[in-house]
């Protein structure tokens, strides 16, 4: 049985390219925004089985790059060229460097009006929000940020764009997207509306008649085909774990969240859980025969998965965010450790050591001989989760020695010190480790793993654990938690 757990930090890049996760702007208008309003306008519409995205571009440019252009996780291929088709003559959609682009075939400006026909499909992307959640009853949720584009002067300029645009100034800005379904209202930000227009909405927009339930401080939209035991866990355990986080770290920012869960089906030899967090929204997708029936392992993984996603409301989208994509270990590994500690507090028989041992083993495997900071470029995003959790154990150990606290006390201190801009940078994280431990060599060793890589990560991790009091033993060179 293959277990695939695809998790995405909500602190992803926003189109402003200045800071991660810019605040959403909702434009309360009845008519679609046009390019005359000073930005690209897009109308996304479902008409029966036909899905279209009609672009009205705000300037002349021979190339437009899609700001979010992550690859599919399994194949490491771009998804748009296979799932989208340009109907406008003289315009092609292709991959250039790290980006999907629209370009004119004659080298001139792309026409101001461009129509794209879409085929929404479930797809797991690398460190990015899935473009669509497809429900078993035909309901579809589309990620709002997939339509933002950047005007460029040439194909060469598109090829030169860096993969991580955090901190990089790019022309243009987020598009004004209008959402419309000819069969009835859409669900936008927890409300049913005939249509909605928004700029940088940072959400999933739901097309279809999925049942919405409110209760226990959370609104749920759960695929009717989802195995019932999973639906019960999601509806019951999500508010429970969020309440624990709120007790330890204070209430989450923003309105009570919506939980949106899709079910891809009972694929053979697969047990898959994927998800992400956006402001006010947790999205999840489940797939595979391995989650059809409850058992102890599947239950533990599902609860841990819920705990990780819920943690991002404090260390992620609505809480502290990382500064650059290469620093995803701060929020992803931190959310992993928060989930483990919360589950142990809620269920004392939960095997937290086994989960943390998996983090250590994965970190050693993925960090061997390669710098962690560039793991995303290699498609090894799991390294950010595993090694981030290992580093979390290190700073938690330093916290225990300094004052007897745990990782939640570390996060609470980050909240107090670093909440002015909402960014928790690498320098701030490592500075806190040095302040707690009074040992600058800890930060130096972590920086070496991040920037240069080491041939034997086990030896470095063992030294980090030894100096911060994390209990372990070495068995034939393997770091084993004890």
C-alpha positions as CSV (number, residue, x, y, z in Angstrom):
1,X,0.0,0.0,0.0
2,X,1.4,3.4,-1.0
3,X,0.7,6.3,1.4
4,X,0.9,9.7,-0.1
5,X,0.4,12.7,2.2
6,X,0.6,15.9,0.3
7,X,0.5,19.0,2.6
8,X,0.8,22.6,1.6
9,X,1.6,25.5,3.8
10,X,-0.8,28.3,3.4
11,X,2.1,30.9,3.6
12,X,2.5,30.7,-0.2
13,X,3.5,33.5,-2.4
14,X,1.0,36.3,-3.2
15,X,1.0,38.1,-6.5
16,X,2.3,41.3,-5.0
17,X,5.7,39.4,-4.7
18,X,6.6,41.5,-1.7
19,X,5.3,39.4,1.2
20,X,3.6,36.0,1.3
21,X,-0.2,35.6,1.4
22,X,-1.4,39.2,0.8
23,X,-4.7,40.0,2.4
24,X,-7.6,39.2,0.1
25,X,-9.6,42.1,-1.5
26,X,-13.2,41.5,-2.4
27,X,-14.8,43.9,-4.8
28,X,-18.5,44.2,-4.1
29,X,-19.9,44.8,-7.6
30,X,-22.6,43.2,-9.7
31,X,-20.9,43.6,-13.1
32,X,-17.6,42.0,-13.9
33,X,-14.5,44.2,-13.5
34,X,-13.0,45.2,-16.8
35,X,-9.4,46.0,-17.9
36,X,-10.4,49.7,-17.8
37,X,-10.4,49.4,-14.0
38,X,-6.6,49.2,-14.1
39,X,-6.0,45.4,-13.9
40,X,-6.5,42.2,-15.8
41,X,-10.1,41.0,-15.6
42,X,-11.1,37.3,-15.8
43,X,-14.6,35.8,-15.9
44,X,-14.7,32.2,-14.9
45,X,-17.9,30.5,-15.9
46,X,-19.5,27.1,-15.8
47,X,-22.2,26.4,-18.4
48,X,-23.2,22.8,-18.0
49,X,-20.1,20.7,-18.8
50,X,-18.3,23.7,-20.4
51,X,-15.8,25.7,-18.3
52,X,-14.3,28.9,-19.6
53,X,-12.0,31.6,-18.4
54,X,-12.4,34.8,-20.5
55,X,-9.4,37.2,-20.0
56,X,-9.5,40.9,-20.7
57,X,-5.9,42.0,-20.5
58,X,-5.0,45.5,-19.4
59,X,-2.0,46.2,-21.6
60,X,-0.1,45.0,-24.7
61,X,2.5,42.3,-24.1
62,X,3.7,39.4,-26.3
63,X,3.9,37.1,-23.3
64,X,1.9,36.6,-20.2
65,X,3.2,34.2,-17.5
66,X,0.9,32.5,-15.0
67,X,2.1,33.5,-11.6
68,X,1.3,30.1,-10.0
69,X,2.9,27.5,-12.3
70,X,3.8,24.5,-10.0
71,X,4.3,21.1,-11.5
72,X,2.2,18.0,-10.8
73,X,3.8,16.1,-7.9
74,X,3.8,12.6,-9.3
75,X,5.0,13.3,-12.9
76,X,6.8,16.7,-12.3
77,X,5.0,17.9,-15.5
78,X,3.0,21.1,-16.0
79,X,-0.8,20.7,-15.8
80,X,-2.2,23.6,-17.8
81,X,-1.1,22.5,-21.3
82,X,-3.0,19.3,-20.9
83,X,-6.1,20.6,-19.0
84,X,-6.6,24.1,-20.6
85,X,-7.1,24.9,-24.3
86,X,-6.8,28.4,-25.8
87,X,-9.7,29.1,-28.2
88,X,-8.4,32.5,-29.3
89,X,-6.6,32.3,-32.7
90,X,-2.9,33.3,-32.7
91,X,-2.3,32.5,-29.0
92,X,-0.6,29.4,-27.6
93,X,-0.3,28.1,-24.0
94,X,3.1,26.4,-23.3
95,X,5.8,25.9,-20.7
96,X,8.8,28.3,-20.6
97,X,11.3,27.8,-17.8
98,X,9.4,27.5,-14.6
99,X,6.2,29.0,-15.8
100,X,3.2,28.3,-18.0
101,X,2.8,31.2,-20.5
102,X,0.4,32.6,-23.0
103,X,2.2,34.0,-26.1
104,X,1.3,35.2,-29.5
105,X,2.3,33.1,-32.4
106,X,3.5,36.1,-34.5
107,X,5.6,37.7,-31.8
108,X,3.3,40.7,-31.4
109,X,1.1,41.5,-28.5
110,X,-1.3,38.9,-27.2
111,X,-4.9,40.0,-28.1
112,X,-6.5,41.9,-25.3
113,X,-9.4,39.3,-25.2
114,X,-8.4,35.7,-24.7
115,X,-10.7,32.7,-24.1
116,X,-9.5,29.5,-22.4
117,X,-11.6,26.3,-22.2
118,X,-10.8,24.4,-19.0
119,X,-11.2,20.8,-18.0
120,X,-11.1,20.8,-14.1
121,X,-9.4,17.7,-12.8
122,X,-8.1,16.6,-9.4
123,X,-4.3,17.1,-9.3
124,X,-1.7,17.2,-6.6
125,X,0.8,20.0,-7.2
126,X,4.2,20.5,-5.7
127,X,4.0,23.0,-2.7
128,X,1.0,24.7,-4.2
129,X,-2.7,24.8,-4.0
130,X,-4.4,22.2,-6.2
131,X,-6.2,24.0,-9.1
132,X,-9.4,22.0,-8.5
133,X,-11.2,19.9,-5.9
134,X,-13.5,17.5,-7.8
135,X,-16.4,16.0,-5.7
136,X,-18.0,12.7,-6.5
137,X,-21.4,14.3,-7.1
138,X,-20.1,16.7,-9.8
139,X,-19.4,19.6,-7.5
140,X,-16.1,21.4,-8.3
141,X,-14.1,23.9,-6.3
142,X,-11.6,26.1,-8.2
143,X,-8.6,27.7,-6.5
144,X,-8.9,31.5,-7.1
145,X,-5.2,32.2,-7.5
146,X,-4.6,30.1,-10.6
147,X,-5.7,32.8,-13.0
148,X,-3.2,35.6,-12.1
149,X,-0.8,36.5,-14.9
150,X,2.3,38.6,-15.3
151,X,3.0,40.7,-18.5
152,X,6.4,40.2,-20.0
153,X,8.3,41.7,-22.9
154,X,9.6,38.4,-24.3
155,X,9.9,34.6,-24.0
156,X,13.4,35.1,-22.7
157,X,12.0,37.3,-19.9
158,X,9.7,34.4,-18.9
159,X,12.6,32.0,-19.0
160,X,14.6,34.3,-16.7
161,X,11.9,34.5,-14.0
162,X,13.1,32.9,-10.8
163,X,11.1,30.0,-9.4
164,X,10.5,31.8,-6.1
165,X,9.0,35.2,-6.6
166,X,8.9,36.2,-2.9
167,X,10.6,39.5,-2.6
168,X,10.9,39.9,-6.4
169,X,9.1,42.9,-8.0
170,X,7.0,41.8,-11.1
171,X,4.8,44.0,-13.3
172,X,1.1,44.0,-13.1
173,X,-0.9,42.7,-10.1
174,X,-3.5,40.2,-9.1
175,X,-6.5,39.9,-11.5
176,X,-10.0,40.8,-10.7
177,X,-11.8,37.4,-11.2
178,X,-15.6,37.1,-11.6
179,X,-17.1,33.7,-10.8
180,X,-20.4,32.6,-12.3
181,X,-22.3,29.3,-12.7
182,X,-25.3,29.3,-15.2
183,X,-26.9,26.5,-13.2
184,X,-27.2,28.5,-9.9
185,X,-25.4,30.3,-7.1
186,X,-21.7,29.7,-6.3
187,X,-20.3,29.3,-2.7
188,X,-17.8,32.1,-2.1
189,X,-16.2,32.7,1.3
190,X,-18.9,30.6,3.0
191,X,-21.9,32.4,1.4
192,X,-24.1,31.4,-1.6
193,X,-24.1,34.2,-4.2
194,X,-25.3,34.5,-7.8
195,X,-21.8,35.7,-8.7
196,X,-18.8,37.3,-7.0
197,X,-15.9,39.4,-8.2
198,X,-12.7,39.4,-6.1
199,X,-9.1,40.5,-6.3
200,X,-6.6,38.1,-4.7
201,X,-9.4,36.2,-2.9
202,X,-7.1,33.4,-1.6
203,X,-9.9,30.8,-1.5
204,X,-11.6,28.0,-3.3
205,X,-14.9,28.9,-5.1
206,X,-17.5,26.1,-5.1
207,X,-19.6,25.3,-8.1
208,X,-22.5,22.8,-7.4
209,X,-25.0,21.8,-4.8
210,X,-22.8,20.3,-2.1
211,X,-24.4,20.4,1.3
212,X,-23.1,23.0,3.8
213,X,-23.3,22.4,7.5
214,X,-22.5,24.9,10.3
215,X,-21.6,24.0,13.9
216,X,-18.9,23.8,16.5
217,X,-17.3,27.0,15.2
218,X,-16.6,25.5,11.7
219,X,-18.6,25.3,8.5
220,X,-18.1,22.0,6.6
221,X,-18.6,21.0,2.9
222,X,-17.9,17.3,2.7
223,X,-18.1,15.2,-0.4
224,X,-21.1,12.8,-0.1
225,X,-19.0,10.0,-1.4
226,X,-16.4,10.3,1.4
227,X,-16.2,7.2,3.6
228,X,-18.5,8.0,6.5
229,X,-15.9,7.3,9.2
230,X,-13.6,9.9,7.7
231,X,-16.5,12.4,7.5
232,X,-17.2,11.8,11.2
233,X,-13.6,12.3,12.1
234,X,-13.3,15.5,10.1
235,X,-16.5,17.0,11.5
236,X,-15.7,16.0,15.1
237,X,-11.9,16.1,15.5
238,X,-11.2,19.3,13.6
239,X,-12.9,21.6,16.1
240,X,-11.4,19.6,18.9
241,X,-7.8,20.1,17.8
242,X,-8.4,23.7,16.9
243,X,-9.8,24.3,20.4
244,X,-6.6,22.8,21.8
245,X,-4.5,25.1,19.7
246,X,-6.6,28.1,20.8
247,X,-6.0,27.2,24.4
248,X,-2.2,27.1,23.9
249,X,-1.8,29.9,21.5
250,X,-4.9,32.1,21.7
251,X,-7.8,32.3,19.2
252,X,-7.0,32.0,15.5
253,X,-7.2,35.2,13.5
254,X,-10.2,35.9,11.2
255,X,-13.6,34.4,11.0
256,X,-14.5,30.7,11.9
257,X,-13.1,28.5,9.1
258,X,-14.8,26.5,6.4
259,X,-13.7,22.9,5.9
260,X,-14.0,21.7,2.3
261,X,-13.3,18.0,1.7
262,X,-13.4,16.1,-1.7
263,X,-13.2,12.4,-2.4
264,X,-11.4,11.2,-5.6
265,X,-12.5,7.6,-5.1
266,X,-11.3,4.2,-3.9
267,X,-8.2,3.9,-6.2
268,X,-6.5,0.5,-5.7
269,X,-3.2,0.3,-3.8
270,X,-3.4,3.9,-2.6
271,X,-4.1,5.7,0.6
272,X,-3.9,9.4,-0.1
273,X,-4.5,12.5,2.0
274,X,-3.8,15.9,0.5
275,X,-4.7,19.4,1.7
276,X,-4.0,23.0,2.2
277,X,-5.0,26.0,4.3
278,X,-6.1,29.4,3.0
279,X,-7.5,32.4,5.1
280,X,-10.7,31.1,6.5
281,X,-10.6,27.8,4.7
282,X,-9.1,24.2,5.1
283,X,-9.3,22.2,2.0
284,X,-8.7,18.4,2.0
285,X,-8.8,15.6,-0.6
286,X,-8.8,11.9,0.1
287,X,-8.3,9.0,-2.3
288,X,-7.7,5.3,-2.2
289,X,-9.0,2.0,-1.0
290,X,-6.7,2.3,2.0
291,X,-9.0,4.9,3.7
292,X,-12.3,3.1,2.9
293,X,-12.5,1.4,6.3
294,X,-11.3,2.7,9.7
295,X,-8.3,1.0,11.4
296,X,-5.8,2.3,14.0
297,X,-3.2,3.4,11.5
298,X,-5.6,5.1,9.1
299,X,-7.3,6.8,12.1
300,X,-4.0,8.1,13.4
301,X,-2.9,9.4,10.0
302,X,-6.2,11.1,9.4
303,X,-6.1,12.8,12.8
304,X,-2.5,13.8,12.4
305,X,-3.4,15.2,8.9
306,X,-6.2,17.3,10.4
307,X,-3.9,18.5,13.1
308,X,-1.3,19.6,10.6
309,X,-3.7,21.5,8.5
310,X,-5.4,23.1,11.5
311,X,-2.0,24.2,12.9
312,X,-1.5,26.5,9.9
313,X,-4.1,28.9,11.3
314,X,-1.4,29.8,13.8
315,X,1.8,28.9,12.0
316,X,0.8,29.5,8.3
317,X,-1.9,31.3,6.4
318,X,-3.5,33.3,9.3
319,X,-0.6,33.2,11.7
320,X,3.1,33.5,11.3
321,X,4.3,32.9,7.7
322,X,7.7,32.2,6.2
323,X,9.6,34.9,4.2
324,X,10.8,32.8,1.2
325,X,9.7,29.5,-0.2
326,X,13.1,28.0,0.7
327,X,12.1,28.6,4.4
328,X,9.0,26.5,4.2
329,X,10.6,24.2,6.8
330,X,9.6,26.8,9.5
331,X,5.9,26.5,9.0
332,X,5.6,22.9,7.5
333,X,7.9,21.2,10.1
334,X,6.4,23.4,12.8
335,X,2.9,22.3,11.9
336,X,4.0,18.7,11.9
337,X,5.4,19.0,15.4
338,X,2.3,20.9,16.6
339,X,0.1,18.2,15.3
340,X,2.1,15.4,17.0
341,X,2.0,17.3,20.4
342,X,-1.7,18.1,20.1
343,X,-2.7,14.5,19.3
344,X,-0.7,13.2,22.2
345,X,-2.4,15.7,24.5
346,X,-5.8,14.8,23.2
347,X,-5.2,11.0,23.0
348,X,-2.6,9.8,25.5
349,X,-2.3,6.4,23.7
350,X,-1.3,8.0,20.4
351,X,2.2,6.8,19.4
352,X,3.9,10.2,19.0
353,X,7.4,8.6,19.0
354,X,6.7,6.6,15.9
355,X,5.6,9.7,14.0
356,X,8.6,11.7,15.1
357,X,10.9,8.8,14.2
358,X,9.5,8.9,10.7
359,X,10.4,12.6,10.6
360,X,14.0,11.9,11.6
361,X,14.4,9.1,9.2
362,X,13.0,11.1,6.3
363,X,15.1,14.1,7.1
364,X,18.3,12.0,7.0
365,X,17.3,10.4,3.7
366,X,16.3,13.7,2.0
367,X,19.2,15.8,3.4
368,X,22.1,13.5,2.6
369,X,24.6,15.3,0.4
370,X,22.2,18.1,-0.6
371,X,21.3,21.5,0.8
372,X,17.8,21.6,2.3
373,X,17.1,25.1,1.2
374,X,16.9,24.0,-2.4
375,X,14.8,20.9,-1.8
376,X,11.8,22.5,-3.5
377,X,13.8,23.0,-6.7
378,X,14.4,19.2,-6.7
379,X,10.8,18.3,-6.0
380,X,11.8,17.1,-2.5
381,X,9.3,19.2,-0.6
382,X,8.9,16.5,2.0
383,X,12.3,17.5,3.3
384,X,10.8,20.8,4.5
385,X,8.3,18.9,6.6
386,X,10.7,16.3,8.0
387,X,13.7,18.4,8.7
388,X,11.6,21.3,9.9
389,X,10.1,18.9,12.5
390,X,13.6,17.8,13.5
391,X,14.7,21.4,13.9
392,X,11.5,21.9,15.9
393,X,12.6,19.2,18.3
394,X,15.9,21.0,18.7
395,X,14.4,24.3,19.6
396,X,11.8,22.6,21.8
397,X,14.7,20.9,23.6
398,X,16.4,24.3,24.1
399,X,13.1,25.7,25.4
400,X,12.7,22.8,28.0
401,X,16.2,23.4,29.3
402,X,15.7,27.1,29.5
403,X,12.2,27.2,31.1
404,X,10.6,23.8,31.1
405,X,8.2,24.6,28.2
406,X,7.4,22.8,24.9
407,X,7.1,23.7,21.2
408,X,3.8,25.6,21.8
409,X,5.7,27.9,24.2
410,X,8.3,28.5,21.4
411,X,5.5,29.4,18.9
412,X,3.8,31.6,21.5
413,X,7.1,33.5,21.9
414,X,7.4,33.9,18.2
415,X,3.9,35.3,18.2
416,X,4.8,37.9,20.8
417,X,8.1,38.9,19.2
418,X,7.4,38.6,15.4
419,X,3.8,39.3,14.9
420,X,4.1,42.9,13.7
421,X,4.6,41.9,10.0
422,X,3.3,38.4,10.3
423,X,6.6,37.0,9.0
424,X,8.8,34.5,10.9
425,X,12.1,34.7,9.0
426,X,15.0,32.2,9.2
427,X,17.1,34.8,11.0
428,X,14.4,35.2,13.7
429,X,14.0,31.5,14.1
430,X,17.7,30.8,14.4
431,X,18.1,33.8,16.7
432,X,15.5,32.4,19.0
433,X,17.4,29.1,19.1
434,X,20.6,30.9,20.1
435,X,18.9,33.0,22.7
436,X,17.3,29.9,24.3
437,X,20.3,27.7,24.2
438,X,23.1,30.2,24.5
439,X,24.9,28.0,22.0
440,X,25.5,29.6,18.5
441,X,26.9,26.4,17.1
442,X,23.4,25.0,17.0
443,X,22.3,27.7,14.5
444,X,25.6,27.2,12.6
445,X,25.0,23.4,12.2
446,X,21.4,24.0,11.0
447,X,22.6,26.6,8.5
448,X,25.1,24.1,7.2
449,X,22.3,21.6,6.6
450,X,20.2,24.3,4.9
451,X,22.8,26.0,2.7
452,X,25.5,23.4,1.9
453,X,24.3,20.0,2.9
454,X,26.4,17.3,4.6
455,X,27.3,13.7,3.6
456,X,26.1,12.3,6.9
457,X,23.0,14.2,8.3
458,X,22.6,11.6,11.1
459,X,25.8,12.8,12.7
460,X,24.8,16.4,12.6
461,X,21.3,15.7,14.0
462,X,22.8,13.5,16.7
463,X,25.0,16.5,17.8
464,X,22.0,18.8,17.7
465,X,19.9,16.5,19.9
466,X,22.8,15.8,22.3
467,X,23.3,19.6,22.9
468,X,19.6,20.3,23.5
469,X,18.6,17.3,25.5
470,X,16.5,15.4,23.0
471,X,16.5,11.8,24.1
472,X,18.0,9.5,21.5
473,X,20.4,6.6,20.9
474,X,22.6,5.7,17.9
475,X,22.0,2.2,16.4
476,X,24.6,1.5,13.6
477,X,24.7,5.2,12.8
478,X,20.9,5.7,12.8
479,X,19.4,8.3,15.2
480,X,16.6,6.5,17.1
481,X,14.4,8.6,19.4
482,X,14.0,7.2,22.9
